[in-house]
Amino acid sequence: MDVEDKYLFFEGSEKKAEIVVKGQQFSLLDDIADDFWTELVQCCNAQILSSIRNDDCKAFLLSESSLFVWRDRLLILTCGNTRLVHSVEFFIQKIGMDKIQQVIYQRKNEYFSHAQPSSFGDDIKLLGQYVSGKAYRFGELDSHHNYIFHQDNSFQADKLDKTYELLAYQISQRASEKLTTKGLKAEEIRQFLQLDELFSDFALDDFVFDPFGYSVNGIRGKEYFTIHVTPQASSSYVSIESNINLIKLASNFLVILAPQSFDLLSFNEFDFARLTDEFIPKSYVSKSLVNEHLSNNYSVCFANYILPQQAFTQATALDLAGENHAL
């Protein structure tokens, strides 16, 4: 989550892949050595910083986001200028498609997409060499949106297999200043984000980046959460993902971060409309609502919320001598 001091810029928006394997044949958790995961992560130009484990899950904290491994699946998120699809390709080549049940690849809109080494189209073209699938865009092209590619085969997800993402943009000045405080410790950030209260009994592994930025993984049995913070005002972004219900926790995070906008994405949350109506503050207005039932039996809901502005603000002055991507 490192940032160049000169430009105070970092692309926090993440790419994400989930791969489900045929768990009756082997266990990703028990039969794969850590050297394999080190090599997989290096394929997308990231490194493993640390890890924690329980009987059901191993969580790796990365230089760019996180990797989680269960017996029958893995989940990896990477940010910055990583090319996550190369790690997916590595996994497919080493493990073999005959042992894989489902590949899902996800990528959201970036602040500075032209600074990325590839586009979503480039990535799925590469994946298409190994996997036949379908691709969708959730959200409007000129606003917040999320691309999802999934393998199109006989795999059918369990309806209880749920995932939630809360992606917050343009956090408040108060939150940004707090999270960019020089010398800030991990314990102080955990307290600011109220992690002990919101995720009680989770084992935590976190890291504070230099000059700023924060990542944390939490596991409790098969449950997990991960949070990644890019706090600089020029491109502030906080991503939260979990298989526990983040919609019920959304109001807590919205009070803490007070973002100008945020996205919610869920897999197999069939009460999405009722829950968002109950737990999302009425001060936020939905700008985009999308629902799609995928052929792999995941029901995906996407919502983009904005905080309507009631007063004029000043224009942002640009550094004409700086790099184009930092304008």
C-alpha positions in Angstrom: 0.0 0.0 0.0 3.1 2.2 -0.4 2.7 5.6 -2.0 5.2 7.9 -3.7 5.7 11.0 -1.5 6.0 13.2 -4.6 2.6 12.5 -6.0 0.7 11.3 -2.9 -1.1 8.9 -5.3 -2.1 5.3 -5.0 -4.6 3.2 -6.9 -6.6 1.6 -4.1 -9.2 0.0 -6.4 -8.8 -3.7 -6.3 -8.9 -6.6 -8.7 -10.4 -9.8 -7.2 -10.3 -13.5 -8.1 -12.1 -16.4 -6.4 -11.3 -20.0 -7.5 -13.3 -23.0 -6.3 -11.6 -26.4 -6.5 -12.8 -29.9 -6.3 -12.3 -30.3 -2.6 -12.8 -34.0 -2.5 -9.6 -34.5 -4.5 -7.2 -32.3 -2.4 -7.1 -29.4 0.1 -5.7 -26.0 -0.8 -5.3 -25.4 3.0 -3.5 -28.7 3.9 -1.8 -30.0 0.7 -0.3 -26.8 -0.7 3.0 -25.5 0.7 3.4 -21.8 1.4 6.1 -21.5 -1.2 3.4 -22.0 -3.8 1.4 -19.1 -2.5 4.6 -16.9 -2.4 5.2 -17.7 -6.1 1.5 -17.1 -7.0 1.5 -13.7 -5.3 4.8 -12.7 -7.0 3.2 -13.4 -10.4 1.2 -10.2 -10.1 4.1 -8.2 -8.7 3.1 -8.3 -5.0 4.7 -9.9 -1.9 3.4 -11.7 1.2 4.0 -9.6 4.4 2.6 -11.9 7.0 0.0 -14.6 7.6 -2.4 -16.0 10.2 -4.2 -19.4 10.3 -6.9 -21.3 12.1 -8.3 -24.8 11.4 -10.4 -23.5 8.5 -8.6 -20.7 6.8 -5.2 -19.1 6.2 -5.0 -15.4 5.6 -2.0 -13.7 3.9 -1.5 -10.0 4.2 0.1 -8.7 1.0 2.0 -5.6 -0.1 -1.1 -5.0 -2.2 -4.1 -6.3 -0.4 -4.9 -9.9 0.7 -5.0 -13.7 -0.1 -7.3 -16.1 1.8 -7.1 -19.9 1.4 -9.7 -22.4 2.5 -9.7 -26.1 1.8 -11.9 -25.8 -1.3 -11.2 -22.3 -2.5 -9.0 -19.2 -2.6 -9.8 -15.5 -2.7 -7.2 -13.0 -3.7 -7.5 -9.2 -3.9 -4.7 -6.9 -5.2 -4.6 -3.1 -5.7 -2.1 -0.7 -7.2 -0.6 -1.6 -10.6 -0.7 -5.3 -10.1 -1.9 -7.6 -12.9 -3.8 -10.2 -10.8 -4.8 -12.2 -13.9 -1.2 -13.5 -14.0 -1.7 -15.1 -10.6 -4.9 -16.7 -11.8 -3.0 -18.0 -14.9 -0.3 -19.4 -12.6 -2.8 -21.2 -10.5 -4.6 -22.7 -13.5 -1.3 -23.9 -15.1 0.0 -25.4 -11.8 -3.2 -27.0 -10.5 -4.9 -27.8 -13.8 -8.5 -27.1 -14.9 -9.5 -30.7 -14.2 -9.3 -29.9 -10.5 -11.0 -26.5 -10.7 -14.8 -26.1 -10.4 -15.2 -22.3 -10.9 -13.2 -19.2 -11.7 -14.6 -15.8 -10.9 -12.6 -12.7 -11.8 -13.7 -9.2 -10.8 -12.5 -5.7 -11.4 -13.9 -2.3 -10.5 -13.4 1.1 -12.1 -10.2 2.8 -11.1 -9.3 6.4 -10.3 -6.5 6.3 -12.9 -7.4 3.5 -15.3 -4.9 4.7 -18.0 -2.0 4.1 -15.5 -2.9 0.4 -15.3 -0.9 -2.2 -17.2 -4.1 -3.8 -18.5 -7.8 -3.4 -18.8 -10.6 -5.8 -17.8 -10.9 -6.6 -21.5 -7.2 -7.5 -21.7 -7.5 -9.7 -18.6 -10.5 -11.7 -19.7 -8.9 -12.2 -23.1 -6.1 -13.9 -21.3 -8.4 -15.9 -19.1 -10.4 -17.0 -22.2 -7.4 -19.1 -23.2 -8.2 -21.4 -20.3 -11.8 -20.8 -19.3 -15.0 -20.4 -21.2 -17.2 -17.8 -19.4 -19.5 -14.9 -19.3 -18.8 -11.2 -18.4 -21.0 -8.4 -17.1 -20.7 -4.8 -16.1 -22.6 -3.8 -12.9 -23.2 0.0 -12.8 -23.0 2.8 -15.4 -19.9 3.1 -17.6 -19.5 6.9 -16.7 -19.9 6.3 -13.0 -19.0 3.6 -10.4 -19.1 0.2 -11.9 -17.8 -3.3 -11.4 -16.9 -5.9 -14.0 -17.4 -9.6 -13.3 -16.3 -12.6 -15.4 -17.2 -16.1 -14.4 -16.7 -19.6 -15.7 -19.8 -20.9 -17.5 -20.0 -24.6 -16.7 -22.1 -27.0 -14.6 -21.0 -25.5 -11.2 -23.8 -24.3 -9.0 -23.0 -22.1 -6.0 -24.7 -22.9 -2.6 -27.3 -20.3 -1.8 -25.6 -19.9 1.6 -22.3 -18.9 0.0 -22.5 -15.2 0.6 -20.0 -12.4 0.1 -20.3 -8.6 0.8 -18.2 -5.7 -0.4 -18.5 -2.1 0.8 -16.3 0.4 -1.2 -16.1 3.9 0.1 -14.8 6.9 -1.9 -13.8 10.4 -0.9 -13.8 9.9 2.9 -14.2 12.9 5.1 -11.4 15.4 5.8 -11.5 14.3 9.4 -11.0 10.6 8.5 -8.4 11.4 5.9 -6.4 13.6 8.3 -6.6 11.0 11.1 -5.5 8.2 8.8 -2.6 10.2 7.4 -1.2 11.2 10.8 2.5 10.8 10.9 3.6 7.9 13.1 0.1 6.5 13.4 0.1 3.0 15.0 -2.0 0.0 13.9 -3.7 -0.1 17.3 -4.9 3.5 16.8 -6.3 2.7 13.4 -8.1 -0.4 14.8 -9.6 1.9 17.5 -10.6 4.5 14.9 -12.3 1.9 12.7 -13.9 0.2 15.8 -12.7 -3.2 14.7 -12.8 -4.8 18.1 -16.5 -3.9 18.5 -17.6 -4.7 14.9 -15.5 -7.9 14.4 -15.3 -9.3 17.9 -13.4 -12.6 18.4 -11.6 -12.4 15.1 -7.9 -13.0 14.9 -6.3 -9.9 13.3 -3.3 -9.3 11.2 -2.6 -5.8 10.1 0.1 -3.5 8.7 0.6 0.3 8.5 2.4 1.4 5.3 4.9 4.2 4.8 4.1 7.0 4.4 0.5 6.0 4.9 -2.1 3.3 4.1 -3.4 0.4 6.2 -4.5 -3.2 5.6 -6.0 -5.7 8.0 -7.2 -9.3 7.7 -9.4 -11.0 10.2 -10.5 -14.7 10.5 -12.9 -16.5 12.8 -13.5 -20.1 11.7 -14.5 -20.0 8.1 -15.5 -16.3 8.4 -13.2 -13.6 7.2 -13.0 -9.9 6.6 -10.4 -7.6 5.0 -10.1 -3.8 5.0 -7.7 -1.8 2.9 -7.3 2.0 3.4 -5.9 4.5 0.9 -6.4 7.7 3.0 -4.8 10.5 1.0 -7.3 13.1 0.0 -6.3 13.1 -3.7 -7.7 9.6 -4.1 -9.1 8.4 -0.8 -10.7 4.9 -0.9 -11.5 2.3 1.7 -12.5 -1.3 0.7 -14.2 -3.7 3.1 -15.0 -7.3 2.2 -16.4 -10.1 4.2 -18.6 -13.2 4.3 -20.5 -11.8 7.2 -23.2 -9.3 6.5 -21.6 -5.9 5.9 -24.9 -4.3 5.0 -25.9 -4.5 8.7 -22.5 -2.9 9.6 -22.6 -0.2 6.8 -24.1 2.5 9.0 -21.2 2.2 11.5 -18.6 2.5 8.7 -20.4 5.4 7.1 -20.4 7.3 10.4 -16.7 6.6 10.8 -15.6 7.4 7.2 -18.4 9.8 6.1 -17.6 9.1 2.4 -19.0 11.2 -0.5 -20.1 8.0 -2.2 -19.9 4.3 -1.7 -20.7 1.0 -3.5 -22.3 -2.1 -2.1 -21.9 -5.5 -3.9 -23.3 -8.8 -2.6 -23.3 -12.4 -3.7 -26.4 -14.4 -2.7 -27.9 -11.8 -0.4 -31.5 -12.3 -1.3 -32.7 -9.6 1.2 -30.5 -6.9 -0.4 -33.4 -4.4 -1.0 -34.9 -4.8 2.5 -31.5 -4.6 4.3 -30.3 -1.6 2.4 -33.6 0.2 3.1 -33.2 -0.6 6.8 -29.4 0.0 7.4 -28.3 2.6 4.8 -28.8 6.2 6.1 -31.4 8.2 4.3 -28.9 11.0 3.6 -27.4 8.7 0.9 -29.2 8.3 -2.4 -28.9 5.3 -4.7 -27.6 6.3 -8.1 -27.4 2.8 -9.6 -29.1 -0.5 -8.7 -28.3 -3.7 -10.6 -29.3 -7.3 -9.9 -28.3 -10.3 -12.0 -28.6 -14.0 -11.4 -25.5 -15.7 -12.9 -25.5 -19.1 -14.5 -23.2 -20.4 -11.7 -26.2 -19.7 -9.3 -24.8 -16.6 -7.7 -27.3 -13.8 -7.4 -25.3 -10.5 -7.6 -26.6 -7.2 -6.4 -24.8 -3.9 -6.9 -25.7 -0.4 -5.6 -23.9 2.9 -5.9 -24.8 5.6 -3.3 -24.0 9.2 -3.3 -24.2 12.0 -0.7 -25.9 14.9 -2.6 -24.0 18.1 -2.2 -25.9 21.0 -0.7 -23.3 23.7 -1.0 -20.7 24.9 -3.5 -17.1 23.8 -3.0 -13.9 25.1 -4.7 -12.3 23.6 -7.7 -9.3 21.4 -7.2 -6.1 23.1 -8.3 -3.9 20.8 -10.5 -0.1 20.5 -10.5 0.8 21.2 -14.2 4.4 20.2 -13.6 3.4 16.8 -12.2 2.9 13.5 -13.9 -0.3 13.3 -16.1 -1.8 10.5 -14.0 -1.6 12.6 -10.9 -3.5 15.6 -12.4 
